Amino acid sequence: MTESLVIPIAKKWFDAFNEHNLEKLLSLYDDNAQHYSPKLKVRNPETKGLIKGKDALRKWWQDSFDRLPSLKYIPQHFIADDSNVFMEYERYVDGEEVLSVGEVLEIKDGLIIASRVYHG
């Protein structure tokens, strides 16, 4: 996969996320995708921050969209090679401080197979 095909997937990810369109977001993921987030570790300690599969992703993001109706991500930078995109973005939620976030999407055959979130 070339870089020109990887970054558009990341941009579609932001569009779907900011629309809170769960089905559109999940359509970008492989059925067995893995996702790691420090917020998962805090909210669901039993996961140790890692979830696997679309069902787990659906549950996690539906909960986020329900709890945080104003949640929005504003992309700042993309850095990509042929199969990974590092995305730097700002997380906005009404009443909370803006959070700077880094996230890596690992992409194979046009689908996200893994994602990992980084923030302080």
C-alpha positions as CSV (number, residue, x, y, z in Angstrom):
1,M,0.0,0.0,0.0
2,T,1.4,3.4,-0.9
3,E,1.3,6.5,1.4
4,S,-1.3,8.1,-0.9
5,L,-3.7,5.3,0.1
6,V,-2.9,5.3,3.8
7,I,-3.4,8.9,4.8
8,P,-6.9,9.1,3.2
9,I,-7.9,6.2,5.5
10,A,-6.8,8.3,8.5
11,K,-8.8,11.2,7.2
12,K,-11.9,9.0,6.8
13,W,-11.3,7.9,10.4
14,F,-11.5,11.5,11.6
15,D,-14.6,12.2,9.6
16,A,-16.4,9.1,10.9
17,F,-15.3,9.8,14.5
18,N,-16.3,13.4,14.5
19,E,-19.7,12.5,13.0
20,H,-20.0,9.9,15.8
21,N,-20.9,7.5,13.0
22,L,-20.1,4.2,14.6
23,E,-20.8,2.0,11.6
24,K,-18.7,4.2,9.3
25,L,-15.9,4.2,11.8
26,L,-16.0,0.4,12.3
27,S,-16.1,-0.2,8.5
28,L,-12.4,1.1,8.5
29,Y,-11.3,-1.8,10.8
30,D,-10.5,-5.4,10.3
31,D,-12.8,-7.7,12.2
32,N,-9.9,-8.8,14.5
33,A,-8.4,-5.3,15.0
34,Q,-6.7,-4.4,18.3
35,H,-6.9,-1.1,20.0
36,Y,-4.8,0.2,22.9
37,S,-5.7,3.4,24.8
38,P,-4.7,4.7,28.2
39,K,-8.3,5.8,28.7
40,L,-9.4,2.2,28.3
41,K,-6.9,1.2,31.0
42,V,-8.5,3.8,33.4
43,R,-12.2,3.2,32.5
44,N,-12.0,-0.6,32.1
45,P,-9.0,-1.7,34.1
46,E,-9.7,-5.4,33.3
47,T,-8.7,-4.7,29.7
48,K,-5.2,-3.4,30.7
49,G,-5.8,-0.9,28.0
50,L,-6.2,-3.4,25.1
51,I,-9.4,-4.5,23.3
52,K,-9.7,-6.9,20.4
53,G,-12.3,-7.2,17.7
54,K,-15.1,-5.0,16.3
55,D,-17.5,-6.0,19.0
56,A,-15.2,-4.6,21.7
57,L,-14.5,-1.5,19.6
58,R,-18.2,-0.9,19.1
59,K,-18.9,-1.1,22.8
60,W,-16.0,1.2,23.7
61,W,-16.8,3.9,21.2
62,Q,-20.6,3.8,21.7
63,D,-19.9,4.3,25.4
64,S,-17.6,7.3,24.6
65,F,-20.1,8.9,22.2
66,D,-23.0,8.4,24.7
67,R,-21.0,9.8,27.7
68,L,-19.3,12.6,25.7
69,P,-21.7,14.0,23.1
70,S,-19.4,17.0,22.4
71,L,-16.3,14.8,21.8
72,K,-14.4,15.9,18.7
73,Y,-10.9,15.4,17.4
74,I,-9.0,18.0,15.4
75,P,-6.2,16.6,13.3
76,Q,-2.9,18.5,13.5
77,H,-0.3,16.3,11.6
78,F,0.0,13.0,9.7
79,I,3.2,11.1,9.2
80,A,3.0,7.9,7.2
81,D,4.9,5.1,5.6
82,D,3.3,2.4,3.4
83,S,1.4,0.7,6.3
84,N,1.3,3.0,9.3
85,V,0.0,6.5,10.0
86,F,1.0,8.5,13.0
87,M,-1.7,11.1,13.7
88,E,-1.3,14.0,16.0
89,Y,-4.6,15.6,17.1
90,E,-6.4,17.6,19.8
91,R,-9.3,16.1,21.8
92,Y,-12.1,18.5,22.6
93,V,-14.9,17.9,25.1
94,D,-17.0,20.7,26.5
95,G,-15.9,21.5,30.0
96,E,-12.6,19.7,29.8
97,E,-9.1,20.9,29.0
98,V,-7.9,20.3,25.4
99,L,-5.8,17.1,25.3
100,S,-3.0,16.6,22.8
101,V,-3.0,13.0,21.5
102,G,-0.9,10.9,19.2
103,E,-2.2,7.7,17.6
104,V,-0.8,5.2,15.3
105,L,-3.0,3.3,12.9
106,E,-1.5,0.1,11.4
107,I,-3.2,-0.6,8.1
108,K,-3.1,-3.8,6.0
109,D,-5.2,-4.5,2.8
110,G,-7.0,-1.2,3.2
111,L,-8.2,-1.9,6.8
112,I,-7.0,-0.8,10.2
113,I,-5.6,-3.9,12.0
114,A,-4.2,-2.1,15.1
115,S,-4.3,1.3,16.7
116,R,-2.5,2.7,19.7
117,V,-3.2,5.9,21.5
118,Y,-0.6,8.0,23.3
119,H,-1.2,11.0,25.6
120,G,-0.1,12.3,28.9
